[in-house]
Amino acid sequence: MTVDAGICEGNTMITKFDSSYYGTVDMENLGYAGTPINERRYSQAELGGALHKVVEYAKCMDERGYDTFWMAEHHFQPEGTELIPNLLMMAMHLCGVTKNLRIGCGFNVVPMWHPLRLAEDYAMADILTGGRVIFGVARGYHTREVETFGAPLRDQEANRELFEEGVDILFKAFEGKPFSHKGKYYTIPPEVPYRGYTLKEITLVPAPERLPVECWQPIQSGSERAFDFMAKHGICGIIGGGSAEGGAVERHMIGFQAAYARRGIELELGERLALGFQFHIAKSREGGMSEAAKYYEENMKMFGELRLVRALTDEQIAAMRDPRLAATTKLPRVEDAVNAGGFLTGTPADIIEQLKAVEKRYPGVDRVVCATPLGTPLEVQLEDLDRLAKEVMPAFRPAKIVAAAE
């Protein structure tokens, strides 16, 4: 495919503020000393109610001038942690109750889909929302989800092969032209008789109106193979979410930049990438850490178990399952995340200072994704979103935009 230099292109300064939310129930007894994640259970009414919280979150962002709201595809979670099973269905609804906000698929788990069904659903969303839905792809990380849908995850090589073949098919289909594909996992179309002839090609109908399709993918392990695959399809990347902190960020950026260079595309450091942060605005940095500590710990209990925080030991993961062990085991603290740069907290001026430093260090980054950790109550989330929009975002807008808004 031809890579469009205009897609997710950096502007040498942060101009786009996004947020992400995966839909959670109202949680109680939070933190390492609280209820173990595997022991949480909620009623169907509480689980379904989280979808309405997603709507409130998106409306708040829309009214305050955020660029994109990112959601994640997840399934079968009675623990109440990630409760949006179909991103494109949710995105269609959100586009109907908001005016300008873009809705990002962060991310569709490709091994759990037939790629043609996913391509069709995205094409419909693109057409009917006027391009407000942003496509995204991922390999998945919950065995309960991926393996239940009949795809491999414990076999990481098979998972990656299935993912890559699925994405190849998606981008072929998006062109809206007759095509065929014969690979390890898919033969498209099958050579079957159809209305007097043998099927040799198939066409996605309708195809997306906006080509090339803007596509995003999470960056976690940061292998050369993964970066080369992203560059092949012109895929942009999101680094962060509070788990990719410190030196890993820069290593990922350099690897991503090098992969694009191998295809003859020169990028500034951080261009076509978004940086993800957790955040909480407070009267002081110390006060922010104190207020957010239990939410940060609940977030670690959820994602550390899934090996998304790679520095954790088996002993630490076991301690996150048992409050008795947590009391005597050295576990990650919100202070660690703040010092590493993955968690932004303090006054609005403190957060502006931290983001200005990011802007200076990574000149190609023009998009940040600022979200609250798992377990944060909706009212706290909405207050943080409101204050970030009113007291932080204006410091990153060109003067003429600020003047027009006033």
N, C-alpha and C positions, 0 to 999 in steps of 0.2 A: 504494500500500500504506500501511497505518497503521504509523508508526514507534513501536516500543515504547521508552519512555524508560528502561526497565530494562536494555536490552541494552548491554553494554560501557560501563556508566555509571561516571563517575569518582567517587571517594570522597574527593577532596581530599588524598589521600596515597597513596604507593606501597604496595600490599598484595599485588600479584601479580608473582611473578618467573617469567619464562619463559626458554627458550633455544631456539636453532635450530641445526640441523645438516643438511647436504645430502648426506652420504655421500661420503667420499673414500677413495682408496687411501692406503696408507702411502707418503708421498713422500720423495724424497731430493734432495740438491743444491738446496736452497731459496734463495729470495731473488733480487734483481736480477742477481747474478753467477752464479746457478745455471742450471739447464736451462730454456730457453725453453718457455713453456707449449705451443706448437704442436709441440714435439718430444717431449713426454712420451707414452709408450705403455706399456700394461700388459696382462697376460694376462687372459683371460676369468675365470680363477680369482681373480685379484686384484680385478678389477672386481666380480665377484659377492660377494666377501668383504666389500666395503664395506657391504652390506646387514646383515651380522651386526654390524658396528660400530654401525650405526644402532640396533639392538636394545640393545646394551650401553649406549649413550648414554641411551636412553629409560628403561631400567631404573634407571640411576643417578639420573636426575631424579625418577622415581617414588618411589624409596626415600627421597629427601631433601626431599620436600614442595614441589617446583616445581608451578606451575599448569599450563602448557601447553608442549608440545614442538612447534615449528614445523618443517615440512619443505617443500622446494620441488620442483616438478615439472620434471624436465629429461630430455633424451634425447640419444643418439648422442655420448657423450663418452668416447672411448678415452683421452683425456688423464687420466682418473681423477678429475675434479674434482667433478661433481654427478651422482650415480648412482642417483637414485630416480625411475623413470619414471612410477609410478602412486601418487599419494599416498593414495588411498582404500584401495587394496589393502594398502599398508604400514600405514596407520592401523588397519585391521581386525586385522592381525596384532599390532600393538603393544598394542592394547586387550586382547588375549588374554594377553599376558605381563606386563602391568602392572595395578595395582589402581585407582589414583585419577587418574593423569595424564591430562589432556586432550591430544588430538592435533590440531594445527592444520594445515590445508592452506595453506601459505604459499609458493606459491599455485597453484591449478589454472589453467592457461593456456587461457582460454576459447576463443580463436580456433582452437585445435587440437582442440576437442571438438565433437561435435554436442550442443547444450545439453540436449536431452532425455536423452541417455545420461548426461551428467554429473549431471543432476538425479536420475535413477533411482539411480545409484551412491551419491550422497550420502544419499538417503532411506534406502537399505538400511543404510548405516553409522550413520545417526542412530538408527534403530529398534533395530538389533542391539547397539549399544554403549551404549544408554541415554543418548544425547546427549553422549558423550565426544569425538566428532569435530567439530571446528570448521571451517566452510566458509570458503573464501577464493578470490578471483578475481584474475586479472592478464591483461595483454595480451601478455606475452612480450617477450624481448629478444635471443634467439639466432636469427639468420636460418637457421642450419643446422637448427634444430628447427622453427620455425613454418612456414617456406616448404616444408620437406620434407613436412609434413602438408597442404600445399595451401592454406595460409592466407597472407595478405599480412603482411609486416612492413616491408619496405623502403618500401612505400607506407604511411606512418604514418596518413594520413587513413582509408584503407580498413581498416587494422588496428583503429583506434579505432571505426569504424562497426560492424565485425563484432563486436567485443568488446561494445559497448553493446547491440546487438540480441540477442546471445546471453545477456547478463545479464538483459535485460528478459524473455526467454523463461523463463529459470531461475526468476525470481521469480513469474511467472504459474503455472508448473508446480507450484512448491512449495505453492501453495494447495490442491492436491488437488481442484480443481473443474474441470468441463469448460471448455475454453477453445479459442480459435483465435488465429492470428497470421498476418499477412501483411505482410512487410517487404521490404527490398532483398535480403536474403540467404536468408531462410527463409519458406516458406509451410507453416504447420502447422495442421491436417493437410492433405495433398493431397486434392483433391476426387475421390476414387476410389470406385467401388462396393465395398460391404462388406456381406455377408450380407443383401442385398436393399434396402439404402438407400445413399445417397451420404454419405460422411463429411464432416461439417461441424465437429465438435469432437473434442477428444481429452483424456484425463485421465491424469495421472501416477498410476500405481498400483504400489506404495503411495507415498503422499506422506510427507514428514518428519512426525514426531510433534510436534516442537517448532517452533511458529510464533510470531512471525516468525523466520525462519532467521537465526541470528547469522552475519554475513558480514564478512570482513576483506579489505582491499586494500592493496597497497603504495602509498606516496606518494613520487613521484620528481620529476616536473616541476612538479607543483602548479599546474596551470592551473585557471582558474575553471570551465571546462567539466567537468573531471574531478571537482572538488569538488561541483559541482551534481549530477552524476550519482550520486555517493556519497550525498549527502543525500537524493536522490529515493528510494533504496532502503534508507536507514538503515544504510549500510555504514560500518564502523569502519576506521581506517587505522593502518598501521605506518610510522613514519618512522625511517630509520636504517640499521642494518647496517654502520655505520662509514663510510658514504659521504655521508650527509646531515648535515653537521656545521655548527657555527657558526650564522650568521644564517639559513641556509636553514630550520632547524628551526622557528624562530619564525614565519617567513613562511608556512610550510606550515600551522602551527597556526592562524594568523590567517585564512588563506584557507579552511580547513576550517570553522572556527567561523562565518565569515561566510556560507558556503553553507547551513549548517543554519539560521542566523538568517533567511535569505531564505525558508525554509519554515516559519517561526514557531517554531523550536525553539532556545531559548537554552542554550548550553553554556558551561561554564567553559573557560578556555584549557587545551587539552590533553585535555579530556574526550572519550571515545570514541576516543582515540588511544593507541598504544603507542610507546615510544621504544626504538630498537634501539641497542645498544652492542657493540663488541668489548671483551674484557677479558682480563686475565691477572693473577693474584695472585702477588706476589713479596715479597722482604724489604724492598724499597724501590722508589720510583718509577723511579729510574734503573736499578736491576736489572731491573725488569719490562720496561722499554723495550728493554734490551739482550737479554733472553731472547726477547722476542716479535718483534724486528725482522725476522728472516728470514721468519716466518709472515705478518706484515703485508705485506711486500714481495711474497710469493707471491700473497697475496690481491689486491694491486693489479695484478699481472701478469695475473691472470684477469679481473677486473672492469673495470679501466681500459680495456682493449682494446674492451670492449663499451659504452663511453661511459656507464657508470653512475657514473663520477666526472667530473662535467661540467667541472671546472676544468682538466683535462689538455689539453695542446696536442698537435698531431700529432707534433711532435718527441719529446715525452715518451713517447707511445704507441709510436712506432717504437723508442725506446731500450729499452722494456720487452721488446721482441722479441729484442733482441740484447745479450748481456752486454758486448760491447765498447763499444757506445754508452752502455750504462747507466753505465759507469765514468766517463764524461766529461759526463754530462747531469744536470742538477738534477732529481731525482725526489722524489715525496712520501716522507717518512720517518715512522716511527711517532711520533717526537717531535712532528711536525706534527699528527697525529691526536689525540695526548694533549692538546696545547695547545688544540686546537679543541673538545675535549670529546667526541669520538666514540669514543675508546679509553680505557677505565678501567684503570688499573694502579697498582701499589704495594701497600702493606699493606692488609689488610681495613679498617683505620681510614681509610686514604686513600680507598678506594672508597666507604665509608659517607659520608664528607664530601662527595664529589662527587655522590652520588645525593641526599643531603639538600639540596644546592644546587639540583638539578633539581626536586625536590619543591616547594621554596619558590618557584622561578621559574614553574613551570607547575602551578598548583593543581588542575587537573582530571586530571592524569596519575595513573593508579593501576596501570599495568602497564609493566614494562620487560622487554626481551628481551636477555639478556646471553649472547653467544656468543663463541667463539674463532675467530680468522681461519683461512682456508683453509690446509691444510698442517700445522696443529698436530697432533702425534701423539695418538692416542686416550688414552694414559696421562696425558698432560698435560691434555687436555680433562677427563677424569674427576676428576683432582685439583683442577682449578680449579672444577668444578661442586660438588665436595664442600666445598671451603673457602668458596665463596660461600654455600652453604646453611647451613653451621655458624657462619660468622664474620661474615657480612654481613646475611643475610636476617633474623635475629632483631632487628636494630636497627629494622626496619620493621614488625614485627608488634605488634598491640595487646598490652598487658601480660597480659591474661587468656588469650590464645592461647599466649604463651610459657610461662605458668605451667602451663597444661594439658599442654603438650608435655613439660614437665619432670616 
